Each structure stands twice: as C-alpha cells, then as structure tokens.
Amino acid sequence: MRAGKQDEARAVQRLIADIDSIDAWRDRVGRRVVCLFLLTFAFAVGLLFWTVKQVHGNPPGTLTPQGPQVPAVLRRIL
C-alpha cells in the first residue's frame, strides 16, 4: 500500500510540474511579443539608417538621370 501512495504522490507532483510549465509558457507570450516588436523596430531603424547612408554616399548629381534634359512644360487648364 505504501508504494502505491508514493507512486501516486510522485504522479501528482509530475502533474503539478507539467501544469506549472504550461503556465510559465503562457506567461512568456507577452515577453515574446515585446521582443518581436523591439526586433522589428530595430530592423526598421537600421534600414532607415542604411537608406540615408546610401543616399548621402552618392556624389551630387548622380541621383538625376543621365542624358539630355527637357525643360518642363507648364500648361494652363481652363
């Protein structure tokens, strides 16, 4: 009888440990969302800095298309 009670007590302890691990998994969801947000924000800031660096890294005049320039046409719509 005594061995049966010990087995039952161990089974209950394992069950409690499993329930606690599930609760711990659920508690981390908010942290995961915050970490994902921070990672996405950091990536966006990095992409912004890279874009600014690419624009400022080009010599002046290289952002305009090469070739003949045509004067702008202004029309008055009546």
C-alpha positions in Angstrom: 0.0 0.0 0.0 2.8 2.4 0.9 4.5 2.0 -2.5 1.1 2.8 -4.2 0.8 6.0 -2.2 4.3 7.1 -3.1 3.7 6.4 -6.8 0.5 8.4 -6.6 2.3 11.3 -4.8 5.0 11.3 -7.5 2.4 11.3 -10.2 0.7 14.2 -8.6 4.0 16.1 -8.3 4.7 15.4 -12.0 1.3 16.6 -13.0 1.7 19.8 -10.9 5.2 20.4 -12.5 3.6 19.9 -16.0 0.9 22.4 -15.2 3.4 24.9 -13.9 5.5 24.6 -17.1 2.4 25.2 -19.2 1.7 28.3 -17.1 5.3 29.5 -17.5 4.9 29.1 -21.3 1.8 31.2 -21.3 3.4 33.9 -19.1 6.2 34.4 -21.7 3.9 35.3 -24.6 3.9 39.0 -23.6 7.6 39.0 -23.5 7.8 37.3 -26.9 5.5 40.0 -28.4 7.6 42.8 -26.9 10.8 41.2 -28.1 9.4 40.8 -31.6 8.3 44.4 -31.6 11.7 45.6 -30.5 13.4 43.4 -33.1 11.2 44.7 -35.8 11.7 48.3 -34.7 15.5 47.9 -34.6 15.4 46.4 -38.1 13.3 49.3 -39.4 15.7 51.9 -37.8 18.7 50.0 -39.3 17.0 50.0 -42.7 16.3 53.8 -42.4 20.0 54.5 -41.5 21.2 52.3 -44.4 18.9 54.2 -46.8 20.1 57.5 -45.6 23.7 56.3 -45.9 23.1 55.2 -49.4 21.6 58.5 -50.5 24.4 60.6 -48.8 27.1 58.3 -50.1 26.4 59.1 -53.7 28.2 62.2 -55.2 25.9 65.1 -56.1 24.2 64.8 -59.4 24.2 61.0 -59.6 20.6 60.9 -58.4 19.4 62.7 -61.5 19.0 60.6 -64.7 21.8 60.9 -67.2 21.1 62.2 -70.7 19.5 65.2 -72.3 17.3 67.4 -70.1 14.0 68.6 -71.4 12.5 71.8 -70.0 9.3 71.4 -68.0 6.1 72.2 -69.8 3.6 74.3 -68.0 0.0 74.4 -69.3 -2.9 76.4 -68.0 -6.0 74.3 -67.9 -9.1 76.4 -68.5 
